[in-house]
Amino acid sequence: MSLSLASARRLVVKIGSALVVDAARAAPRMAWLAGVAEDIAALRQAGTEVIVVSSGAIALARRQLKLPRRTLRLEEKQAAAAVGQIRLAQAWTEVLQANALTAAQLLLTLEDTEDRRRYLNARATIGTLLELGCVPVINENDSVATAEIRFGDNDRLAARVAEMVQADQLVLLSDIDGLYTADPKRDPTAAHIAEVPVLTPEIESMGGDPPPGYSSGGMRTKLVAARIATGAGCAMAIALGHVEHPLRALREGARCTWFLPAPEGRSARKQWILGTLQPQGSLTVDAGAARALTQGRSLLPAGVREMHGRFQRGDAVEVLGPDGAKLARGLSAYASADAARIIGHRSEDIESILGWRGRDVLIHRDDLVLLPA
């Protein structure tokens, strides 16, 4: 792959509090955000879907709530997030609207990326927003998450989002232009690393302690994010954010560190579907649907002739051909009770049959694994 933003089909950009918030004024850095929004508009114009993971909610509310000290109790963070998230969403809405783009706010918790059904719900929502031309702006749901179910930093959240939506690239905008062999602020001999083909223990040991201030990340969490993203087949860059138009600069070749995706990354999730999940039912398809599956398409309800078993949305099911041979395994977009009502019908009839509008497919192609012939 070409390590350039120009090659990305779907891009996740993570922006930390230190970039979003002017600490002296406890206010959004609107001029800088406007430049990022212009960069996003240019990427969108070039055909790249962009998802933003933005910190800053707690930092924006600290002064307003008179919480100046560095370390806050969990309940204080939750209160600050509830106040600051409104200001953060307003800032993104304003700068994106100036570029004829619609901002869409999503708040996620760790459980949303680990529970299978919530994972599917979140992924479907993000996918639909992208189809509608929106720019999803995601943050951790700090106002409700407890210490036990928090990411704790948006580097890891961004990596999980990139994994969830099968992004090609993840960019972490930072206060440094990439990974160095040592902390360049302390060691003048530290050398910049332009490319990391494989995350080795030696590379991971280069992550230091989180920096002081509002940030909860640091190089350590960025390397954790790199392992998550590259393991899912997504390239990741650490790039300097303290410049005007940082995404444009990166697209034009600004210095950064690229972490290459693991060659087997794209297949890891499908191996999980194939080898780990126990099928809870089966769907028998007609010849036309069987051909469509071999061509890489999703399974539509119209192509299903029979259904057996009881399963919930997100459970694994077997897909059988007209002769009963096993063709594939996938995650059902509907529970068995609803699937039984819509099989054999066209997708446009789903709403009238169920009384609500669900997905147009029974199994999306991203959730489907063909079995060896």
C-alpha positions as YAML, in Angstrom:
chain: A
units: angstrom
residues:
- id: 1
  name: MET
  ca: [0.00, 0.00, 0.00]
- id: 2
  name: SER
  ca: [1.04, 3.61, -0.50]
- id: 3
  name: LEU
  ca: [1.58, 5.33, 2.84]
- id: 4
  name: SER
  ca: [-0.28, 8.51, 2.00]
- id: 5
  name: LEU
  ca: [-3.62, 9.96, 3.02]
- id: 6
  name: ALA
  ca: [-4.39, 10.19, -0.68]
- id: 7
  name: SER
  ca: [-4.77, 6.40, -0.78]
- id: 8
  name: ALA
  ca: [-7.20, 6.13, 2.14]
- id: 9
  name: ARG
  ca: [-10.75, 5.07, 1.43]
- id: 10
  name: ARG
  ca: [-11.81, 5.44, 5.07]
- id: 11
  name: LEU
  ca: [-9.78, 7.49, 7.56]
- id: 12
  name: VAL
  ca: [-10.05, 7.91, 11.33]
- id: 13
  name: VAL
  ca: [-8.40, 11.02, 12.80]
- id: 14
  name: LYS
  ca: [-7.79, 11.32, 16.54]
- id: 15
  name: ILE
  ca: [-7.29, 14.78, 18.03]
- id: 16
  name: GLY
  ca: [-6.29, 15.28, 21.65]
- id: 17
  name: SER
  ca: [-7.35, 17.87, 24.20]
- id: 18
  name: ALA
  ca: [-4.11, 19.85, 23.93]
- id: 19
  name: LEU
  ca: [-4.87, 20.50, 20.26]
- id: 20
  name: VAL
  ca: [-8.59, 21.16, 20.62]
- id: 21
  name: VAL
  ca: [-8.52, 23.37, 23.72]
- id: 22
  name: ASP
  ca: [-6.68, 26.63, 24.41]
- id: 23
  name: ALA
  ca: [-5.65, 25.93, 28.00]
- id: 24
  name: ALA
  ca: [-5.16, 29.61, 28.87]
- id: 25
  name: ARG
  ca: [-8.73, 30.49, 27.88]
- id: 26
  name: ALA
  ca: [-10.35, 27.06, 28.46]
- id: 27
  name: ALA
  ca: [-11.98, 27.53, 25.06]
- id: 28
  name: PRO
  ca: [-11.91, 25.72, 21.72]
- id: 29
  name: ARG
  ca: [-9.09, 26.69, 19.34]
- id: 30
  name: MET
  ca: [-11.55, 27.69, 16.66]
- id: 31
  name: ALA
  ca: [-9.07, 28.95, 14.05]
- id: 32
  name: TRP
  ca: [-7.09, 25.70, 14.22]
- id: 33
  name: LEU
  ca: [-10.25, 23.59, 14.16]
- id: 34
  name: ALA
  ca: [-11.43, 25.51, 11.11]
- id: 35
  name: GLY
  ca: [-8.25, 24.51, 9.32]
- id: 36
  name: VAL
  ca: [-8.80, 20.85, 10.22]
- id: 37
  name: ALA
  ca: [-12.38, 21.10, 8.94]
- id: 38
  name: GLU
  ca: [-11.07, 22.48, 5.63]
- id: 39
  name: ASP
  ca: [-8.65, 19.54, 5.44]
- id: 40
  name: ILE
  ca: [-11.52, 17.12, 6.07]
- id: 41
  name: ALA
  ca: [-13.60, 18.78, 3.34]
- id: 42
  name: ALA
  ca: [-10.69, 18.39, 0.89]
- id: 43
  name: LEU
  ca: [-10.33, 14.71, 1.79]
- id: 44
  name: ARG
  ca: [-14.05, 14.17, 1.38]
- id: 45
  name: GLN
  ca: [-13.92, 15.88, -2.01]
- id: 46
  name: ALA
  ca: [-11.18, 13.44, -3.01]
- id: 47
  name: GLY
  ca: [-13.35, 10.46, -2.04]
- id: 48
  name: THR
  ca: [-12.07, 9.70, 1.47]
- id: 49
  name: GLU
  ca: [-14.60, 9.10, 4.25]
- id: 50
  name: VAL
  ca: [-13.44, 10.75, 7.48]
- id: 51
  name: ILE
  ca: [-14.29, 9.94, 11.09]
- id: 52
  name: VAL
  ca: [-13.03, 12.20, 13.89]
- id: 53
  name: VAL
  ca: [-12.26, 11.03, 17.42]
- id: 54
  name: SER
  ca: [-12.03, 14.24, 19.44]
- id: 55
  name: SER
  ca: [-11.02, 14.81, 23.03]
- id: 56
  name: GLY
  ca: [-11.60, 18.08, 24.85]
- id: 57
  name: ALA
  ca: [-14.93, 17.86, 26.68]
- id: 58
  name: ILE
  ca: [-13.50, 17.71, 30.20]
- id: 59
  name: ALA
  ca: [-10.85, 20.35, 29.49]
- id: 60
  name: LEU
  ca: [-13.49, 22.75, 28.18]
- id: 61
  name: ALA
  ca: [-15.55, 22.53, 31.38]
- id: 62
  name: ARG
  ca: [-12.81, 22.69, 34.02]
- id: 63
  name: ARG
  ca: [-12.78, 26.46, 34.49]
- id: 64
  name: GLN
  ca: [-16.55, 26.79, 34.20]
- id: 65
  name: LEU
  ca: [-17.02, 24.22, 36.98]
- id: 66
  name: LYS
  ca: [-14.06, 25.54, 39.00]
- id: 67
  name: LEU
  ca: [-12.07, 22.32, 38.70]
- id: 68
  name: PRO
  ca: [-8.56, 23.63, 37.98]
- id: 69
  name: ARG
  ca: [-6.43, 20.89, 39.57]
- id: 70
  name: ARG
  ca: [-4.83, 18.33, 37.32]
- id: 71
  name: THR
  ca: [-6.23, 15.15, 38.88]
- id: 72
  name: LEU
  ca: [-10.02, 14.88, 39.10]
- id: 73
  name: ARG
  ca: [-12.15, 12.29, 40.83]
- id: 74
  name: LEU
  ca: [-14.18, 10.06, 38.50]
- id: 75
  name: GLU
  ca: [-17.46, 11.76, 39.37]
- id: 76
  name: GLU
  ca: [-15.88, 15.18, 38.70]
- id: 77
  name: LYS
  ca: [-14.71, 13.97, 35.29]
- id: 78
  name: GLN
  ca: [-18.20, 12.71, 34.55]
- id: 79
  name: ALA
  ca: [-19.75, 16.05, 35.51]
- id: 80
  name: ALA
  ca: [-17.20, 17.99, 33.47]
- id: 81
  name: ALA
  ca: [-17.76, 15.75, 30.47]
- id: 82
  name: ALA
  ca: [-21.51, 16.33, 30.63]
- id: 83
  name: VAL
  ca: [-20.95, 20.10, 30.47]
- id: 84
  name: GLY
  ca: [-18.00, 20.22, 28.11]
- id: 85
  name: GLN
  ca: [-19.37, 17.80, 25.54]
- id: 86
  name: ILE
  ca: [-21.99, 20.39, 24.55]
- id: 87
  name: ARG
  ca: [-19.31, 23.00, 23.87]
- id: 88
  name: LEU
  ca: [-17.16, 20.49, 22.00]
- id: 89
  name: ALA
  ca: [-20.04, 19.44, 19.76]
- id: 90
  name: GLN
  ca: [-20.91, 23.08, 19.08]
- id: 91
  name: ALA
  ca: [-17.33, 23.81, 18.03]
- id: 92
  name: TRP
  ca: [-17.18, 20.92, 15.59]
- id: 93
  name: THR
  ca: [-20.63, 21.72, 14.22]
- id: 94
  name: GLU
  ca: [-19.61, 25.32, 13.53]
- id: 95
  name: VAL
  ca: [-16.35, 24.57, 11.70]
- id: 96
  name: LEU
  ca: [-17.76, 21.69, 9.67]
- id: 97
  name: GLN
  ca: [-20.88, 23.64, 8.70]
- id: 98
  name: ALA
  ca: [-18.61, 26.36, 7.32]
- id: 99
  name: ASN
  ca: [-17.42, 23.72, 4.85]
- id: 100
  name: ALA
  ca: [-20.92, 22.45, 4.01]
- id: 101
  name: LEU
  ca: [-20.41, 19.34, 6.14]
- id: 102
  name: THR
  ca: [-22.74, 17.92, 8.80]
- id: 103
  name: ALA
  ca: [-21.26, 16.93, 12.14]
- id: 104
  name: ALA
  ca: [-22.73, 13.92, 13.95]
- id: 105
  name: GLN
  ca: [-21.89, 13.29, 17.59]
- id: 106
  name: LEU
  ca: [-21.42, 9.77, 18.98]
- id: 107
  name: LEU
  ca: [-20.41, 8.89, 22.53]
- id: 108
  name: LEU
  ca: [-19.01, 5.39, 23.02]
- id: 109
  name: THR
  ca: [-17.85, 3.29, 25.95]
- id: 110
  name: LEU
  ca: [-15.51, 0.33, 26.04]
- id: 111
  name: GLU
  ca: [-18.52, -1.99, 26.23]
- id: 112
  name: ASP
  ca: [-19.83, -0.62, 22.93]
- id: 113
  name: THR
  ca: [-16.77, -2.06, 21.19]
- id: 114
  name: GLU
  ca: [-16.65, -5.37, 23.05]
- id: 115
  name: ASP
  ca: [-20.28, -6.47, 23.29]
- id: 116
  name: ARG
  ca: [-21.17, -8.03, 19.93]
- id: 117
  name: ARG
  ca: [-24.65, -6.55, 19.56]
- id: 118
  name: ARG
  ca: [-23.64, -3.07, 20.72]
- id: 119
  name: TYR
  ca: [-20.62, -3.30, 18.42]
- id: 120
  name: LEU
  ca: [-22.93, -4.02, 15.47]
- id: 121
  name: ASN
  ca: [-25.25, -1.18, 16.47]
- id: 122
  name: ALA
  ca: [-22.39, 1.33, 16.69]
- id: 123
  name: ARG
  ca: [-20.85, 0.17, 13.43]
- id: 124
  name: ALA
  ca: [-24.18, 0.34, 11.61]
- id: 125
  name: THR
  ca: [-24.78, 3.87, 12.91]
- id: 126
  name: ILE
  ca: [-21.35, 5.09, 11.83]
- id: 127
  name: GLY
  ca: [-21.74, 3.43, 8.43]
- id: 128
  name: THR
  ca: [-25.12, 5.04, 7.88]
- id: 129
  name: LEU
  ca: [-23.82, 8.48, 8.87]
- id: 130
  name: LEU
  ca: [-21.00, 8.13, 6.34]
- id: 131
  name: GLU
  ca: [-23.48, 7.07, 3.64]
- id: 132
  name: LEU
  ca: [-25.51, 10.18, 4.43]
- id: 133
  name: GLY
  ca: [-22.46, 12.39, 3.99]
- id: 134
  name: CYS
  ca: [-21.95, 13.22, 7.67]
- id: 135
  name: VAL
  ca: [-18.68, 13.49, 9.58]
- id: 136
  name: PRO
  ca: [-19.00, 11.39, 12.75]
- id: 137
  name: VAL
  ca: [-17.30, 13.08, 15.72]
- id: 138
  name: ILE
  ca: [-16.71, 10.49, 18.43]
- id: 139
  name: ASN
  ca: [-15.66, 10.80, 22.05]
- id: 140
  name: GLU
  ca: [-15.69, 8.47, 25.02]
- id: 141
  name: ASN
  ca: [-18.93, 8.67, 26.98]
- id: 142
  name: ASP
  ca: [-17.16, 9.94, 30.09]
- id: 143
  name: SER
  ca: [-20.35, 11.14, 31.73]
- id: 144
  name: VAL
  ca: [-21.60, 7.56, 32.29]
- id: 145
  name: ALA
  ca: [-18.56, 5.28, 31.98]
- id: 146
  name: THR
  ca: [-17.14, 3.92, 35.22]
- id: 147
  name: ALA
  ca: [-13.49, 3.30, 35.95]
- id: 148
  name: GLU
  ca: [-13.90, -0.39, 35.12]
- id: 149
  name: ILE
  ca: [-15.41, 0.16, 31.65]
- id: 150
  name: ARG
  ca: [-13.41, 3.12, 30.38]
- id: 151
  name: PHE
  ca: [-10.86, 3.33, 27.61]
- id: 152
  name: GLY
  ca: [-9.23, 6.10, 29.62]
- id: 153
  name: ASP
  ca: [-7.67, 7.68, 26.54]
- id: 154
  name: ASN
  ca: [-8.86, 8.43, 23.03]
- id: 155
  name: ASP
  ca: [-5.84, 6.86, 21.33]
- id: 156
  name: ARG
  ca: [-7.20, 3.42, 22.13]
- id: 157
  name: LEU
  ca: [-10.77, 4.50, 21.41]
- id: 158
  name: ALA
  ca: [-9.68, 5.72, 17.97]
- id: 159
  name: ALA
  ca: [-7.95, 2.41, 17.27]
- id: 160
  name: ARG
  ca: [-11.07, 0.48, 18.26]
- id: 161
  name: VAL
  ca: [-13.19, 2.71, 16.03]
- id: 162
  name: ALA
  ca: [-10.76, 2.14, 13.13]
- id: 163
  name: GLU
  ca: [-11.03, -1.59, 13.74]
- id: 164
  name: MET
  ca: [-14.83, -1.41, 13.98]
- id: 165
  name: VAL
  ca: [-15.36, 0.46, 10.70]
- id: 166
  name: GLN
  ca: [-12.51, -1.32, 8.87]
- id: 167
  name: ALA
  ca: [-10.67, 1.93, 8.20]
- id: 168
  name: ASP
  ca: [-7.65, 1.91, 5.90]
- id: 169
  name: GLN
  ca: [-5.76, 4.45, 7.97]
- id: 170
  name: LEU
  ca: [-5.71, 5.95, 11.45]
- id: 171
  name: VAL
  ca: [-3.95, 9.25, 12.14]
- id: 172
  name: LEU
  ca: [-3.10, 10.32, 15.68]
- id: 173
  name: LEU
  ca: [-2.40, 14.06, 15.68]
- id: 174
  name: SER
  ca: [0.08, 14.75, 18.44]
- id: 175
  name: ASP
  ca: [2.54, 17.27, 19.87]
- id: 176
  name: ILE
  ca: [5.39, 15.34, 18.19]
- id: 177
  name: ASP
  ca: [6.01, 14.33, 14.59]
- id: 178
  name: GLY
  ca: [6.28, 10.62, 15.27]
- id: 179
  name: LEU
  ca: [8.17, 7.98, 17.20]
- id: 180
  name: TYR
  ca: [11.78, 8.51, 18.24]
- id: 181
  name: THR
  ca: [14.33, 6.07, 19.61]
- id: 182
  name: ALA
  ca: [14.23, 8.12, 22.83]
- id: 183
  name: ASP
  ca: [12.51, 11.25, 24.14]
- id: 184
  name: PRO
  ca: [13.94, 14.00, 21.87]
- id: 185
  name: LYS
  ca: [13.30, 16.62, 24.56]
- id: 186
  name: ARG
  ca: [15.69, 14.81, 26.89]
- id: 187
  name: ASP
  ca: [18.06, 13.04, 24.53]
- id: 188
  name: PRO
  ca: [19.60, 15.10, 21.68]
- id: 189
  name: THR
  ca: [20.79, 11.88, 20.00]
- id: 190
  name: ALA
  ca: [17.23, 10.54, 19.65]
- id: 191
  name: ALA
  ca: [16.52, 9.50, 16.06]
- id: 192
  name: HIS
  ca: [13.20, 9.80, 14.28]
- id: 193
  name: ILE
  ca: [11.67, 6.53, 13.03]
- id: 194
  name: ALA
  ca: [9.84, 7.07, 9.75]
- id: 195
  name: GLU
  ca: [8.34, 3.59, 9.38]
- id: 196
  name: VAL
  ca: [7.59, 0.67, 11.69]
- id: 197
  name: PRO
  ca: [6.99, -2.52, 9.68]
- id: 198
  name: VAL
  ca: [6.33, -4.66, 12.78]
- id: 199
  name: LEU
  ca: [5.63, -3.75, 16.40]
- id: 200
  name: THR
  ca: [8.41, -5.45, 18.31]
- id: 201
  name: PRO
  ca: [9.08, -5.42, 22.08]
- id: 202
  name: GLU
  ca: [11.96, -3.03, 21.35]
- id: 203
  name: ILE
  ca: [9.59, -0.57, 19.63]
- id: 204
  name: GLU
  ca: [6.99, -0.87, 22.38]
- id: 205
  name: SER
  ca: [9.62, -0.14, 25.03]
- id: 206
  name: MET
  ca: [10.06, 3.31, 23.49]
- id: 207
  name: GLY
  ca: [6.72, 4.44, 24.94]
- id: 208
  name: GLY
  ca: [7.32, 6.65, 27.98]
- id: 209
  name: ASP
  ca: [5.11, 8.10, 30.69]
- id: 210
  name: PRO
  ca: [2.08, 10.26, 29.80]
- id: 211
  name: PRO
  ca: [2.91, 13.97, 29.51]
- id: 212
  name: PRO
  ca: [1.68, 16.48, 32.10]
- id: 213
  name: GLY
  ca: [-1.36, 18.65, 31.49]
- id: 214
  name: TYR
  ca: [-4.77, 17.81, 30.13]
- id: 215
  name: SER
  ca: [-3.62, 14.89, 27.97]
- id: 216
  name: SER
  ca: [-4.21, 11.37, 29.28]
- id: 217
  name: GLY
  ca: [-2.22, 9.74, 26.52]
- id: 218
  name: GLY
  ca: [1.43, 9.94, 25.56]
- id: 219
  name: MET
  ca: [3.55, 7.71, 23.35]
- id: 220
  name: ARG
  ca: [2.75, 4.67, 25.46]
- id: 221
  name: THR
  ca: [-0.95, 4.72, 24.62]
- id: 222
  name: LYS
  ca: [-0.19, 5.52, 20.97]
- id: 223
  name: LEU
  ca: [1.83, 2.33, 20.70]
- id: 224
  name: VAL
  ca: [-1.05, 0.40, 22.26]
- id: 225
  name: ALA
  ca: [-3.32, 1.97, 19.64]
- id: 226
  name: ALA
  ca: [-0.84, 0.97, 16.92]
- id: 227
  name: ARG
  ca: [-1.03, -2.67, 17.99]
- id: 228
  name: ILE
  ca: [-4.84, -2.62, 17.86]
- id: 229
  name: ALA
  ca: [-5.03, -0.82, 14.51]
- id: 230
  name: THR
  ca: [-2.29, -2.65, 12.65]
- id: 231
  name: GLY
  ca: [-3.60, -5.96, 13.97]
- id: 232
  name: ALA
  ca: [-6.89, -5.13, 12.25]
- id: 233
  name: GLY
  ca: [-5.17, -4.38, 8.94]
- id: 234
  name: CYS
  ca: [-5.20, -0.60, 9.37]
- id: 235
  name: ALA
  ca: [-2.10, 1.56, 8.82]
- id: 236
  name: MET
  ca: [-1.48, 4.15, 11.53]
- id: 237
  name: ALA
  ca: [0.44, 7.43, 11.56]
- id: 238
  name: ILE
  ca: [1.63, 9.59, 14.43]
- id: 239
  name: ALA
  ca: [1.87, 13.14, 13.06]
- id: 240
  name: LEU
  ca: [2.39, 16.65, 14.32]
- id: 241
  name: GLY
  ca: [-0.84, 18.44, 15.11]
- id: 242
  name: HIS
  ca: [0.54, 21.82, 16.22]
- id: 243
  name: VAL
  ca: [0.57, 23.19, 12.67]
- id: 244
  name: GLU
  ca: [-2.07, 24.84, 10.56]
- id: 245
  name: HIS
  ca: [-3.87, 22.35, 8.30]
- id: 246
  name: PRO
  ca: [-2.19, 19.26, 9.81]
- id: 247
  name: LEU
  ca: [-3.98, 16.75, 7.55]
- id: 248
  name: ARG
  ca: [-3.07, 18.69, 4.44]
- id: 249
  name: ALA
  ca: [0.53, 18.80, 5.63]
- id: 250
  name: LEU
  ca: [0.52, 15.05, 6.17]
- id: 251
  name: ARG
  ca: [-1.05, 14.46, 2.78]
- id: 252
  name: GLU
  ca: [1.71, 16.57, 1.21]
- id: 253
  name: GLY
  ca: [4.43, 14.50, 2.84]
- id: 254
  name: ALA
  ca: [5.08, 16.02, 6.26]
- id: 255
  name: ARG
  ca: [7.34, 13.95, 8.48]
- id: 256
  name: CYS
  ca: [5.57, 11.37, 10.63]
- id: 257
  name: THR
  ca: [5.84, 7.76, 11.70]
- id: 258
  name: TRP
  ca: [3.83, 5.17, 9.77]
- id: 259
  name: PHE
  ca: [3.01, 1.82, 11.36]
- id: 260
  name: LEU
  ca: [2.35, -0.77, 8.66]
- id: 261
  name: PRO
  ca: [-0.74, -2.98, 8.86]
- id: 262
  name: ALA
  ca: [-0.27, -6.64, 9.69]
- id: 263
  name: PRO
  ca: [-0.59, -8.67, 6.45]
- id: 264
  name: GLU
  ca: [-3.14, -10.99, 8.05]
- id: 265
  name: GLY
  ca: [-5.02, -8.16, 9.78]
- id: 266
  name: ARG
  ca: [-8.02, -7.97, 7.45]
- id: 267
  name: SER
  ca: [-8.71, -11.67, 7.87]
- id: 268
  name: ALA
  ca: [-8.39, -11.75, 11.66]
- id: 269
  name: ARG
  ca: [-12.02, -10.85, 12.32]
- id: 270
  name: LYS
  ca: [-13.29, -13.33, 9.75]
- id: 271
  name: GLN
  ca: [-11.16, -16.02, 11.34]
- id: 272
  name: TRP
  ca: [-12.88, -15.14, 14.61]
- id: 273
  name: ILE
  ca: [-16.30, -15.54, 12.98]
- id: 274
  name: LEU
  ca: [-15.26, -18.80, 11.35]
- id: 275
  name: GLY
  ca: [-13.36, -20.48, 14.12]
- id: 276
  name: THR
  ca: [-14.58, -19.08, 17.43]
- id: 277
  name: LEU
  ca: [-18.31, -18.42, 17.29]
- id: 278
  name: GLN
  ca: [-20.71, -21.36, 17.57]
- id: 279
  name: PRO
  ca: [-23.52, -21.14, 14.94]
- id: 280
  name: GLN
  ca: [-26.94, -20.71, 16.53]
- id: 281
  name: GLY
  ca: [-28.98, -21.45, 13.41]
- id: 282
  name: SER
  ca: [-28.94, -21.79, 9.64]
- id: 283
  name: LEU
  ca: [-30.25, -20.02, 6.54]
- id: 284
  name: THR
  ca: [-30.83, -21.95, 3.30]
- id: 285
  name: VAL
  ca: [-30.48, -19.79, 0.18]
- id: 286
  name: ASP
  ca: [-31.50, -20.15, -3.46]
- id: 287
  name: ALA
  ca: [-29.09, -20.51, -6.38]
- id: 288
  name: GLY
  ca: [-29.09, -16.79, -7.16]
- id: 289
  name: ALA
  ca: [-28.18, -15.83, -3.61]
- id: 290
  name: ALA
  ca: [-25.48, -18.50, -3.52]
- id: 291
  name: ARG
  ca: [-23.89, -17.01, -6.65]
- id: 292
  name: ALA
  ca: [-24.10, -13.50, -5.19]
- id: 293
  name: LEU
  ca: [-22.26, -14.61, -2.05]
- id: 294
  name: THR
  ca: [-19.38, -16.06, -4.07]
- id: 295
  name: GLN
  ca: [-19.11, -12.67, -5.79]
- id: 296
  name: GLY
  ca: [-18.56, -10.93, -2.46]
- id: 297
  name: ARG
  ca: [-22.08, -9.57, -1.96]
- id: 298
  name: SER
  ca: [-24.23, -9.43, 1.17]
- id: 299
  name: LEU
  ca: [-27.06, -11.87, 1.85]
- id: 300
  name: LEU
  ca: [-30.45, -10.30, 1.17]
- id: 301
  name: PRO
  ca: [-33.65, -11.68, 2.74]
- id: 302
  name: ALA
  ca: [-35.16, -12.27, -0.70]
- id: 303
  name: GLY
  ca: [-32.61, -14.97, -1.41]
- id: 304
  name: VAL
  ca: [-33.35, -17.04, 1.72]
- id: 305
  name: ARG
  ca: [-35.74, -20.00, 1.42]
- id: 306
  name: GLU
  ca: [-35.57, -21.63, 4.86]
- id: 307
  name: MET
  ca: [-34.44, -20.78, 8.37]
- id: 308
  name: HIS
  ca: [-33.71, -23.00, 11.35]
- id: 309
  name: GLY
  ca: [-32.66, -22.33, 14.93]
- id: 310
  name: ARG
  ca: [-33.13, -19.55, 17.45]
- id: 311
  name: PHE
  ca: [-30.64, -16.71, 17.52]
- id: 312
  name: GLN
  ca: [-30.27, -13.07, 18.43]
- id: 313
  name: ARG
  ca: [-28.98, -10.18, 16.35]
- id: 314
  name: GLY
  ca: [-25.21, -10.53, 16.09]
- id: 315
  name: ASP
  ca: [-25.16, -14.30, 16.58]
- id: 316
  name: ALA
  ca: [-23.36, -16.54, 14.11]
- id: 317
  name: VAL
  ca: [-25.43, -18.58, 11.65]
- id: 318
  name: GLU
  ca: [-24.56, -21.07, 8.89]
- id: 319
  name: VAL
  ca: [-25.52, -20.32, 5.29]
- id: 320
  name: LEU
  ca: [-26.52, -23.40, 3.29]
- id: 321
  name: GLY
  ca: [-26.89, -23.77, -0.45]
- id: 322
  name: PRO
  ca: [-29.99, -25.15, -2.24]
- id: 323
  name: ASP
  ca: [-28.57, -28.66, -1.86]
- id: 324
  name: GLY
  ca: [-27.88, -28.24, 1.85]
- id: 325
  name: ALA
  ca: [-24.11, -27.83, 1.44]
- id: 326
  name: LYS
  ca: [-22.45, -25.37, 3.82]
- id: 327
  name: LEU
  ca: [-21.51, -22.21, 1.91]
- id: 328
  name: ALA
  ca: [-20.65, -19.63, 4.55]
- id: 329
  name: ARG
  ca: [-20.92, -18.46, 8.11]
- id: 330
  name: GLY
  ca: [-21.85, -14.97, 9.23]
- id: 331
  name: LEU
  ca: [-23.37, -12.68, 11.84]
- id: 332
  name: SER
  ca: [-27.11, -12.19, 11.48]
- id: 333
  name: ALA
  ca: [-28.40, -8.62, 11.31]
- id: 334
  name: TYR
  ca: [-31.75, -9.79, 12.72]
- id: 335
  name: ALA
  ca: [-32.96, -12.02, 15.54]
- id: 336
  name: SER
  ca: [-34.52, -15.29, 14.36]
- id: 337
  name: ALA
  ca: [-38.08, -14.17, 15.17]
- id: 338
  name: ASP
  ca: [-37.72, -11.17, 12.84]
- id: 339
  name: ALA
  ca: [-35.67, -13.04, 10.26]
- id: 340
  name: ALA
  ca: [-38.41, -15.66, 9.94]
- id: 341
  name: ARG
  ca: [-40.88, -12.94, 8.93]
- id: 342
  name: ILE
  ca: [-38.75, -11.24, 6.27]
- id: 343
  name: ILE
  ca: [-37.04, -14.17, 4.50]
- id: 344
  name: GLY
  ca: [-38.17, -14.45, 0.89]
- id: 345
  name: HIS
  ca: [-39.19, -10.78, 0.81]
- id: 346
  name: ARG
  ca: [-37.54, -7.81, -0.82]
- id: 347
  name: SER
  ca: [-35.49, -5.45, 1.34]
- id: 348
  name: GLU
  ca: [-37.84, -2.55, 0.63]
- id: 349
  name: ASP
  ca: [-40.69, -4.56, 2.23]
- id: 350
  name: ILE
  ca: [-38.93, -5.03, 5.59]
- id: 351
  name: GLU
  ca: [-40.40, -1.92, 7.18]
- id: 352
  name: SER
  ca: [-43.99, -2.79, 6.29]
- id: 353
  name: ILE
  ca: [-43.54, -6.37, 7.53]
- id: 354
  name: LEU
  ca: [-41.81, -5.60, 10.85]
- id: 355
  name: GLY
  ca: [-43.25, -2.17, 11.51]
- id: 356
  name: TRP
  ca: [-39.76, -0.66, 11.75]
- id: 357
  name: ARG
  ca: [-36.88, -0.14, 9.36]
- id: 358
  name: GLY
  ca: [-33.85, -2.31, 9.97]
- id: 359
  name: ARG
  ca: [-30.92, -3.16, 7.74]
- id: 360
  name: ASP
  ca: [-31.49, -4.10, 4.10]
- id: 361
  name: VAL
  ca: [-29.43, -7.27, 4.47]
- id: 362
  name: LEU
  ca: [-29.66, -10.38, 6.60]
- id: 363
  name: ILE
  ca: [-25.88, -10.76, 6.70]
- id: 364
  name: HIS
  ca: [-23.58, -7.95, 5.62]
- id: 365
  name: ARG
  ca: [-20.62, -8.99, 3.49]
- id: 366
  name: ASP
  ca: [-18.22, -7.64, 6.13]
- id: 367
  name: ASP
  ca: [-19.75, -10.14, 8.59]
- id: 368
  name: LEU
  ca: [-19.68, -13.09, 6.17]
- id: 369
  name: VAL
  ca: [-17.01, -15.75, 5.65]
- id: 370
  name: LEU
  ca: [-17.18, -18.12, 2.69]
- id: 371
  name: LEU
  ca: [-16.27, -21.73, 3.48]
- id: 372
  name: PRO
  ca: [-13.79, -23.66, 1.32]
- id: 373
  name: ALA
  ca: [-15.48, -25.46, -1.57]
...
